[in-house]
Every structure is written in structure tokens, then in C-alpha cells.
Amino acid sequence: MTEEKAMLSVWAWVGIILLVYGAIVTGSGVYYAIGSPAPTVLGELNPAAWWGCIMLIAGAALWFLGRRPAS
């Protein structure tokens, strides 16, 4: 008997990549928010943490939608 392995959609892979990059960017944003060695111009807004969270949310959405079976 042959077993069919389900392939992941391209969107699932993009979601995984966004999850990984989002975790890295969020981690660096939190690191610099806690103890920034040198203040930057817009450092108080902490854009790295915000964009990292946006990437995490988008990555989770794409991963979830990409792993659903095609109709």
C-alpha cells in the first residue's frame, strides 16, 4: 500500500517564516526596550516590538489558513 503524504501549501511555509522572523524581531525589540544601550530618535515608540507582533499575528494567520485542506 502506498501512503500519500500531504504537502504543505506555500502559504503555510510563508506563515512559518513570518513566525520565525516575528519572534526574532519581537525578541530584539523587547531586549532594546528593557535596556537600550543608546537612545534612538523614536525609541520610546518601540517599533521593533510592534512590527514583530504584527509579523507573529500575520504568520500565525497564514500558517493556519495554509495548512487547511484544499476544497
C-alpha atoms as one frame of an Amber mdcrd trajectory, in Angstrom:
protein
   0.000   0.000   0.000   1.207   3.469  -0.774   0.850   6.249   1.695   0.093
   9.705   0.442   1.895  12.443   2.302   0.084  15.735   2.404   2.173  18.602
   1.127   2.150  21.960   2.847   0.863  24.922   0.953   3.167  27.792   0.037
   1.150  29.962   2.423   1.902  27.629   5.310   5.635  27.979   4.620   5.340
  31.754   4.395   3.482  31.689   7.709   6.235  29.626   9.334   8.902  32.027
   8.057   6.927  35.035   9.330   6.526  33.350  12.715  10.274  32.794  12.987
  11.189  36.304  11.819   8.487  37.818  14.009   9.848  36.028  17.070  13.353
  37.317  16.320  12.208  40.907  15.723   9.943  40.891  18.789  12.739  39.499
  20.935  15.164  42.163  19.778  12.541  44.869  20.290  11.886  43.734  23.846
  15.626  43.463  24.520  16.244  47.030  23.385  13.140  48.326  25.189  14.326
  46.906  28.508  17.924  48.066  28.394  18.755  50.102  25.339  22.463  50.965
  25.286  21.866  54.204  23.381  18.558  56.056  22.976  17.304  56.441  19.414
  15.071  59.099  17.904  11.812  57.128  18.093  12.978  54.605  20.662  10.122
  55.318  23.035   7.634  54.031  20.440   9.490  50.690  20.238   8.748  49.931
  16.562  10.622  46.625  16.543   8.327  45.140  19.170   5.211  46.388  17.366
   6.268  45.101  13.953   7.438  41.839  15.464   3.987  41.307  16.974   2.339
  42.163  13.650   4.589  39.622  11.913   3.694  36.995  14.537  -0.041  37.576
  14.028   0.254  37.533  10.221   2.445  34.434  10.320   0.008  32.589  12.578
  -2.902  33.512  10.296  -1.082  32.415   7.130   0.124  29.196   8.734  -3.380
  28.367   9.951  -5.012  29.135   6.594  -2.250  27.402   4.630  -2.496  24.097
   6.487  -6.219  23.702   5.885  -7.085  21.126   3.230  -7.999  22.488  -0.168
 -11.678  22.329  -1.004
